[in-house]
Amino acid sequence: SITRKLVKESCYASFYWLNKHECDWLNSCLPKTIRCYKNKRVDWSERDIISSSLINDVLSQGQYSMSLTSLDALLGGHGWLLKYRDKLPMTMILLRKMELIK
C-alpha cells in the first residue's frame, strides 16, 4: 500500500514544494497517517520473577564475586537492576541474601 513516506521518498522535491506552498491540498491527496503506538507498560512482577530466577541460576554456579553491573549485563544490559530496584523486590531480596547488596 502507498504511504506518505513512500510518496515523500519517490517525489522528494515535489513533495516538499507542495508541502510548503499547497499544504492543505497535499494533505487532502495523501493517504491518512498511520500512527504506531508501542505498548510501554511493563509487567514488573513477571520481570521480577524472571530476573530473580536468572540471577539465582547464575549465582548457583559459584560466581559470587559479580557486581550489579555485570549481573545486569547478563540479564540483557537494560539497567533494570540499577534503575528500578524498587520494582524488583524478589530480585533485591535474593541479592541481599547472597550479600551482593546491603
HELIX and SHEET records of a PDB file:
HELIX    1   1 ARG A    4  SER A   10  1                                   7    
HELIX    2   2 TYR A   12  HIS A   21  1                                  10    
HELIX    3   3 CYS A   23  CYS A   29  1                                   7    
HELIX    4   4 TRP A   44  SER A   60  1                                  17    
HELIX    5   5 LEU A   68  LEU A   74  1                                   7    
HELIX    6   6 TRP A   80  LYS A   83  1                                   4    
HELIX    7   7 ARG A   85  LYS A   87  5                                   3    
HELIX    8   8 PRO A   89  LYS A   97  1                                   9    
END                                                                             
